[in-house]
Amino acid sequence: MDSNNMAKNNKHKRGFATDAIHVGSEPNLKDGGSGDVVVPIHLSTTFARSKLKEPTGGYAYSRSGNPTRAALEKNLAVLENGTAAFAYSSGLAAITNVALLLKSGDHVLCIDDVYGGTRRIFTRAFEKFGVEFTFAEFINAKDAQKFIKKNTKMIWIETPTNPLMKIVDIASVSKSAKDNGILTVVDNTFCTPYFQKPLDLGADIVVHSMTKYLSGHSDVTAGSIIVKDSKLAEKIGFFQNAAGCILSPFDSYSVLRGIKTLELRMQKHDKNTMDVVEFLSKHKKVKKVYHPTIPTHPGHEVAIKQASGFGGTFSFELVGDLDSAIKFMESLRLIYIAESLGDQVTLINHPATMTHADVPPDERKKIGIADTLLRLSIGIEDAEDLIGDLSQALDKI
Ligand SMILES: *Cc1c(COP(=O)(O)O)cnc(C)c1O
């Protein structure tokens, strides 16, 4: 999509790229400051103090707070238009920390094709502690209302979802949730704050797998939580320290480095994806393309209202059967068959045998995950080369 759309969504005082590059990385130019223009990696696990009751610089022990992690957290809070952010050792560590806000007897409404790992920690761990989950398809508050119970405390959204790119109206769901004292959580991994800002749309909590676009180079596993409300920030900060699955200083540095080029990368992911979507949509061996910019997509109107672009992840269905899908994938030369998304390299995933292999075949069919469904994560290479690779592999089936 046109990146100029960003201007309308962008409520930053400065430009998004300026904040992405500067916030948290301001050089220390005071007497004795070294003036680094990138954040130093503070490896110290503990911090000495000159006065017993006042830790020098505010740091005491690295699990509770570390200057490199704090720099990243400051940056994330600004990019999502929040007031506080928390960095974790993976996306799932962040998700687990949000779930620690719940207690026995609470009910959570969760979008049905939520990330597999999110469903797993909810059903295999938190259900055991007496938290109840409903997984359902809903696009707005009216749909969601059907699944709300007296004890519903949280609504969990991903938009777009994975792999079918379903869309949820964040503003509509958050508003009615707020009226009923329910927290709305949005996993914003796919769009990133460059394209979509859930807190501005009324959500209470944003989570990210920073393993994906925010770090962006297939070399960091990381997660984060961003909030606006100070009471919520206090509770989450408590659990970040209490549970301890914090992001290391080195990985904090790496994510911060990735974020400096987030705008450029997201623009290229989006542009490349539009070119590939156009190519695939016209190809006779492609049955269907799932992307929210396609006018026949059921979430199209909502999608373009709440996000100014969608990055590089989408899916499509081939004609033929499982064997055609395997032949096609194994014929690719430039595009790698691999899990994950949001990387510099283009990756292809076969949900039926990879990310969604745990979902029973009947259930997969019901959700719409066919044996010939493939998910692409378009990287930032040259679009012509990606199209060339897809084209030669399509010719093989
Ligand atoms: C990858 C992913 C996660 C999990 O993050 P990890 O960093 O792998 O723990 C959660 N949500 C979404 C949407 C993801 O793509």
The ligand as an ORCA input file, in Angstrom:
! r2SCAN-3c Opt
* xyz 0 1
  C       6.142    -16.136     16.202
  C       4.913    -15.599     16.784
  C       4.681    -15.665     18.174
  C       5.641    -16.359     19.124
  O       6.844    -15.677     19.228
  P       8.258    -16.380     19.567
  O       9.217    -15.247     19.467
  O       8.467    -17.443     18.535
  O       8.140    -16.940     20.935
  C       3.524    -15.091     18.660
  N       2.640    -14.494     17.849
  C       2.818    -14.415     16.514
  C       1.797    -13.744     15.668
  C       3.955    -14.973     15.930
  O       4.129    -14.903     14.599
*
